[in-house]
Amino acid sequence: MKAVVLTNLRQMEIKDVPEPSIESDTDVLLKIEKVGICGSDVHYYETGRIGRMVVEYPFIIGHECSATVKAVGASVTRVKVGEPVVVDPAAYCHECDQCRAGRENTCRNVRFLGAPGQGGGCLCEYLVMPEECCFPTNGAITLEQAALCEPLSIGVYSVKRGTLPADAHIAILGTGPIGLSVLMAAKAEKAGNIYVTDKIDTRLEAARGIGAAWTGNPDNDNIVGSIAGGDSALEPLGLDAVFECCGQQDAVDQAIDILKPGGTLVLVGTPRNERICLDVDKFRRKEIEVRYIRRQNQCVRRAMDLIASGQADIDFMITHRFGLEETRKAFDLVAVYGDGVIKAMIDV
């Protein structure tokens, strides 16, 4: 089969690799249809690592995908051959202390698609996954929408972890696909005013189109002053929660400034730096609560339901489409946020 293989920093090739086969009675052989390019994929492409997850070349990346079932193991009942499915990229052990505590997203033995040391990715023609990772679409969503369920499920989990009060007033700092997914999930949970920031104006326009009450570009606007910088600000008492979705120190600083005392800082973005800093004086005096998001923890079905019901009209996120042979071109575009890209989708 054909696969897109990382061979070095910013280098990838299409190679013929062995096609996987069913080995367990609960395995499902999938024909990959669509693959979305995630910011974490770009991290591996540009730097070869995320924290202590270091690529050993050659390596196949990619984890946002939809597929069609090609074959199933003897005991599989959840899906049938020929069915289109959403693929949850995480396979859990269900035996460790984290899984037993309902924290599968921090499973000590997780195998995640396209994660160095855990498993190869989905930028290939065929893949084998456990039955539990395959969610039939039942014709309710398209194959492209199915691939977008992975980032949307992170947005769903982020809002769930944020434990927002009724009609909460919140901010989302960074409106790439994850920030926009948080916005859609927050709207579905009846959040109040949602304030959104990004350095790319086309993304702010997209956020306004799906319900942001206010948008600002930190390169041009006084974010803190406009939102919570005094009596004339939009939210002079501060916000209930802030979702930091860009992995930037400046955004973390702004988040602390615009949160009300007792507010919640939800860290969703993946920083490229090994550390972020907190203003201890402000942090302590406001008694800010911090929650870090690790992937999506059993929220795939909720993401599918939001799309199928129309509560998350997610199609706008796909701004660019490429064939498998154009994957490197797609990565180079996403890496520089070129041409107004939000989500680039690969048609395998």
C-alpha positions as CSV (number, residue, x, y, z in Angstrom):
1,M,0.0,0.0,0.0
2,K,1.0,3.6,-0.4
3,A,1.9,5.7,2.7
4,V,3.2,9.2,3.4
5,V,6.4,8.7,5.3
6,L,8.4,11.3,7.2
7,T,12.1,10.7,6.3
8,N,13.6,13.8,8.1
9,L,12.7,17.3,9.2
10,R,10.4,18.8,6.7
11,Q,10.9,15.9,4.4
12,M,8.3,13.3,3.4
13,E,7.9,10.8,0.6
14,I,5.2,8.5,-0.7
15,K,6.4,4.9,-0.3
16,D,5.1,1.4,-0.8
17,V,4.8,-0.3,2.6
18,P,3.3,-3.6,3.7
19,E,-0.5,-3.6,4.0
20,P,-1.6,-4.4,7.6
21,S,-3.7,-7.4,8.4
22,I,-6.2,-8.5,11.0
23,E,-4.4,-10.3,13.9
24,S,-7.1,-10.2,16.6
25,D,-10.7,-11.2,16.6
26,T,-11.6,-7.6,17.6
27,D,-9.5,-6.0,14.8
28,V,-11.0,-4.0,12.0
29,L,-9.2,-3.4,8.7
30,L,-9.9,0.1,7.5
31,K,-9.6,1.7,4.1
32,I,-8.6,5.3,5.0
33,E,-10.7,7.9,3.1
34,K,-10.0,11.4,4.5
35,V,-7.2,12.7,6.8
36,G,-7.1,16.1,8.4
37,I,-3.8,17.8,9.1
38,C,-3.5,18.7,12.8
39,G,-1.1,21.2,14.4
40,S,0.6,18.4,16.3
41,D,1.3,16.6,13.0
42,V,3.0,19.8,11.8
43,H,5.1,19.9,15.0
44,Y,6.5,16.5,14.1
45,Y,7.0,17.6,10.5
46,E,8.9,20.8,11.4
47,T,10.7,19.8,14.7
48,G,10.6,16.0,14.9
49,R,9.1,16.0,18.4
50,I,6.5,17.1,20.9
51,G,8.1,17.2,24.3
52,R,9.6,13.8,24.9
53,M,7.8,12.2,22.0
54,V,10.6,12.1,19.4
55,V,10.3,10.8,15.9
56,E,12.5,8.0,14.7
57,Y,12.6,8.0,10.9
58,P,11.1,6.7,8.8
59,F,7.7,7.4,10.4
60,I,4.1,7.7,9.3
61,I,2.1,10.5,11.0
62,G,-1.6,11.6,11.0
63,H,-4.4,10.8,13.4
64,E,-7.5,12.6,12.2
65,C,-9.3,10.3,9.8
66,S,-12.4,8.6,8.5
67,A,-12.5,5.3,6.8
68,T,-14.5,2.5,5.2
69,V,-14.5,-1.0,6.8
70,K,-12.7,-3.5,4.5
71,A,-12.6,-6.5,6.8
72,V,-13.4,-7.5,10.4
73,G,-12.2,-10.0,13.0
74,A,-14.3,-13.0,13.9
75,S,-15.9,-11.4,17.0
76,V,-16.6,-7.9,15.6
77,T,-20.2,-6.9,15.8
78,R,-20.1,-3.1,16.1
79,V,-19.3,-2.4,12.4
80,K,-19.8,-4.2,9.1
81,V,-17.8,-4.5,5.9
82,G,-18.5,-1.5,3.6
83,E,-19.6,0.8,6.4
84,P,-18.1,4.3,6.7
85,V,-16.7,5.0,10.2
86,V,-15.2,7.7,12.4
87,V,-11.9,6.6,13.8
88,D,-10.9,7.3,17.4
89,P,-7.1,7.5,17.2
90,A,-6.6,6.2,20.8
91,A,-6.5,2.6,21.7
92,Y,-6.6,2.1,25.5
93,C,-5.5,-0.8,27.7
94,H,-8.6,-0.7,30.0
95,E,-6.4,-2.3,32.8
96,C,-4.2,0.4,34.3
97,D,-5.2,2.7,37.2
98,Q,-6.0,5.6,34.8
99,C,-8.4,3.5,32.7
100,R,-10.1,2.0,35.8
101,A,-10.6,5.6,37.1
102,G,-12.4,6.7,33.9
103,R,-9.3,8.6,32.7
104,E,-8.6,6.6,29.5
105,N,-7.1,9.7,28.0
106,T,-4.2,9.4,30.4
107,C,-3.9,5.6,29.9
108,R,-0.4,4.5,30.8
109,N,-0.3,2.1,27.9
110,V,-2.2,4.0,25.3
111,R,-1.5,3.5,21.6
112,F,-2.2,6.6,19.7
113,L,-2.1,7.0,15.9
114,G,0.9,8.9,14.6
115,A,2.5,9.1,18.1
116,P,6.2,8.2,18.2
117,G,6.8,5.1,20.3
118,Q,3.1,4.2,20.3
119,G,1.8,3.7,16.7
120,G,2.2,4.7,13.1
121,G,-0.3,7.2,11.7
122,C,-3.2,7.2,9.2
123,L,-1.6,8.9,6.2
124,C,-1.7,5.6,4.4
125,E,-4.2,3.6,2.4
126,Y,-5.0,0.9,5.0
127,L,-5.0,0.7,8.8
128,V,-6.0,-1.8,11.5
129,M,-7.7,-0.5,14.6
130,P,-9.6,-2.2,17.5
131,E,-13.3,-2.5,17.0
132,E,-14.0,0.0,19.9
133,C,-12.2,2.7,18.0
134,C,-14.6,2.5,15.0
135,F,-17.9,4.4,15.1
136,P,-20.3,3.8,12.2
137,T,-21.7,7.0,10.7
138,N,-25.0,5.4,9.8
139,G,-25.2,7.9,6.9
140,A,-25.7,10.8,9.4
141,I,-22.4,12.6,8.6
142,T,-20.1,12.7,5.6
143,L,-16.6,11.2,5.4
144,E,-15.1,14.7,5.7
145,Q,-17.2,15.5,8.7
146,A,-16.2,12.1,10.2
147,A,-12.5,13.1,9.9
148,L,-13.4,16.4,11.7
149,C,-14.9,14.5,14.7
150,E,-11.4,14.1,16.2
151,P,-10.7,17.9,16.7
152,L,-14.4,18.5,17.6
153,S,-14.2,15.8,20.3
154,I,-11.3,17.7,21.9
155,G,-13.4,20.8,21.9
156,V,-16.3,18.9,23.5
157,Y,-14.0,17.4,26.2
158,S,-12.4,20.8,26.8
159,V,-15.8,22.4,27.5
160,K,-16.8,19.4,29.6
161,R,-13.6,19.8,31.7
162,G,-14.2,23.5,32.0
163,T,-17.4,22.8,34.0
164,L,-19.0,26.0,32.9
165,P,-21.7,27.6,35.0
166,A,-25.0,28.3,33.3
167,D,-24.7,31.2,30.8
168,A,-20.9,31.4,31.4
169,H,-19.0,34.2,29.8
170,I,-15.8,32.9,28.4
171,A,-12.9,33.6,26.1
172,I,-11.1,31.4,23.5
173,L,-7.6,32.5,22.8
174,G,-6.5,31.0,19.4
175,T,-9.0,30.0,16.8
176,G,-7.4,27.3,14.8
177,P,-9.5,24.1,14.3
178,I,-9.3,23.3,18.1
179,G,-10.3,26.8,19.2
180,L,-13.2,26.8,16.7
181,S,-14.2,23.4,18.0
182,V,-14.2,24.7,21.5
183,L,-16.4,27.6,20.3
184,M,-18.9,25.2,18.7
185,A,-19.0,22.9,21.8
186,A,-19.5,25.9,24.1
187,K,-22.3,27.2,22.0
188,A,-24.0,23.8,22.1
189,E,-23.7,23.9,25.9
190,K,-25.5,27.3,26.0
191,A,-22.5,29.5,27.0
192,G,-23.1,33.2,27.2
193,N,-20.9,35.8,25.6
194,I,-17.8,34.2,23.9
195,Y,-14.8,36.4,23.3
196,V,-12.3,35.2,20.7
197,T,-8.8,36.2,19.8
198,D,-6.4,35.2,17.0
199,K,-3.6,36.8,14.9
200,I,-5.2,35.7,11.7
201,D,-8.2,37.8,10.7
202,T,-9.8,35.2,8.5
203,R,-10.0,32.9,11.5
204,L,-11.7,35.7,13.5
205,E,-14.2,36.1,10.7
206,A,-14.9,32.4,10.9
207,A,-15.4,32.6,14.6
208,R,-17.9,35.5,14.2
209,G,-19.7,33.3,11.7
210,I,-20.4,30.6,14.3
211,G,-21.4,32.8,17.2
212,A,-18.5,34.7,18.8
213,A,-19.8,37.8,20.5
214,W,-16.5,39.7,20.1
215,T,-13.2,39.1,18.3
216,G,-9.8,40.7,18.6
217,N,-6.4,40.5,17.0
218,P,-3.7,40.8,19.7
219,D,-1.3,42.3,17.1
220,N,-3.8,45.2,16.7
221,D,-6.1,45.3,19.7
222,N,-5.8,45.7,23.4
223,I,-7.2,42.3,24.4
224,V,-7.1,42.8,28.2
225,G,-8.2,46.4,28.1
226,S,-11.1,45.6,25.8
227,I,-12.5,42.6,27.6
228,A,-11.8,43.2,31.3
229,G,-9.6,46.2,31.6
230,G,-11.8,48.5,33.7
231,D,-15.3,49.8,34.2
232,S,-15.7,50.6,30.5
233,A,-14.6,47.1,29.4
234,L,-17.0,44.5,28.0
235,E,-16.7,42.3,31.1
236,P,-15.3,44.6,33.9
237,L,-15.7,41.8,36.5
238,G,-13.8,39.3,34.4
239,L,-14.7,36.0,32.7
240,D,-15.8,32.7,34.1
241,A,-13.3,30.7,32.0
242,V,-10.7,31.1,29.4
243,F,-9.7,28.4,26.9
244,E,-6.1,28.9,25.8
245,C,-5.9,27.1,22.4
246,C,-2.7,28.4,20.8
247,G,0.0,27.3,23.1
248,Q,1.5,30.8,23.5
249,Q,2.9,32.4,26.6
250,D,1.3,35.8,25.8
251,A,-2.1,34.2,25.6
252,V,-1.6,32.5,29.0
253,D,-0.7,36.0,30.5
254,Q,-3.8,37.5,28.9
255,A,-6.0,34.7,30.2
256,I,-5.0,35.4,33.8
257,D,-5.7,39.1,33.4
258,I,-9.2,38.6,32.0
259,L,-10.4,35.9,34.3
260,K,-12.5,36.8,37.3
261,P,-11.4,35.7,40.8
262,G,-12.2,32.0,41.1
263,G,-12.2,31.6,37.3
264,T,-10.9,28.6,35.4
265,L,-8.0,28.6,33.0
266,V,-8.3,25.7,30.6
267,L,-5.1,24.9,28.7
268,V,-5.8,23.2,25.4
269,G,-3.0,24.3,23.0
270,T,0.2,22.4,22.7
271,P,3.2,24.8,23.3
272,R,6.4,24.3,21.4
273,N,8.3,25.5,24.5
274,E,8.9,23.0,27.3
275,R,7.6,25.4,30.0
276,I,5.0,28.1,30.4
277,C,5.1,30.7,33.2
278,L,2.4,32.0,35.5
279,D,2.2,35.4,37.2
280,V,2.1,34.0,40.7
281,D,0.8,37.3,42.4
282,K,-2.2,37.5,40.0
283,F,-2.7,33.8,40.0
284,R,-2.7,33.5,43.7
285,R,-4.8,36.6,44.5
286,K,-7.5,35.5,42.0
287,E,-7.3,31.8,43.1
288,I,-7.4,30.7,39.5
289,E,-8.1,27.1,38.8
290,V,-6.1,25.4,36.1
291,R,-7.2,22.4,34.0
292,Y,-5.0,20.9,31.3
293,I,-6.6,19.1,28.4
294,R,-5.3,15.7,27.2
295,R,-7.0,14.7,24.0
296,Q,-10.7,13.8,24.1
297,N,-11.6,11.1,26.6
298,Q,-14.6,9.3,25.2
299,C,-16.2,12.3,23.5
300,V,-16.3,11.1,19.9
301,R,-19.9,10.1,20.0
302,R,-21.0,13.5,21.4
303,A,-19.0,15.2,18.5
304,M,-20.7,13.0,16.0
305,D,-24.1,13.8,17.4
306,L,-23.4,17.6,17.4
307,I,-22.6,17.4,13.7
308,A,-25.5,15.2,12.8
309,S,-28.0,17.4,14.6
310,G,-26.7,20.6,13.0
311,Q,-25.6,22.0,16.4
312,A,-22.0,22.0,15.1
313,D,-22.0,23.2,11.5
314,I,-18.4,22.2,10.9
315,D,-18.0,22.1,7.1
316,F,-16.6,25.7,7.0
317,M,-13.4,24.5,8.7
318,I,-12.2,22.6,5.6
319,T,-10.6,25.4,3.5
320,H,-8.2,23.3,1.4
321,R,-8.2,19.8,-0.1
322,F,-5.3,17.8,-1.4
323,G,-4.6,14.4,-2.9
324,L,-2.3,12.0,-1.1
325,E,0.6,12.9,-3.5
326,E,0.2,16.5,-2.5
327,T,0.6,15.9,1.3
328,R,3.9,17.7,1.6
329,K,2.4,20.7,-0.1
330,A,-0.5,20.7,2.3
331,F,1.9,20.5,5.3
332,D,4.0,23.4,4.1
333,L,0.8,25.5,3.7
334,V,-0.5,24.6,7.2
335,A,2.9,25.3,8.7
336,V,2.9,28.9,7.7
337,Y,-0.9,29.4,8.0
338,G,-0.9,30.3,4.3
339,D,-3.8,31.3,2.1
340,G,-6.3,31.6,5.0
341,V,-6.0,27.9,5.8
342,I,-8.0,26.5,8.7
343,K,-8.1,22.8,8.0
344,A,-6.4,21.1,5.2
345,M,-7.9,17.7,4.2
346,I,-6.1,14.9,2.4
347,D,-8.2,12.7,0.2
348,V,-6.5,9.3,0.4
